Amino acid sequence: MKQVSEARELRGQGLTMRVIAERLGVSPATAFRRLRNS
């Protein structure tokens, strides 16, 4: 999933999960689950 690698990159830049979630257009819980599951 493209979003996950994108989220990983943002994580690497030190962004918070909430900011990442906003970037991906999902809720923070969803973003967190996607990162954890991948």
Secondary structure, DSSP 8 states (H G I E B T S, - for coil): -HHHHHHHHHHHTT--HHHHHHHHTS-HHHHHHHHHH-
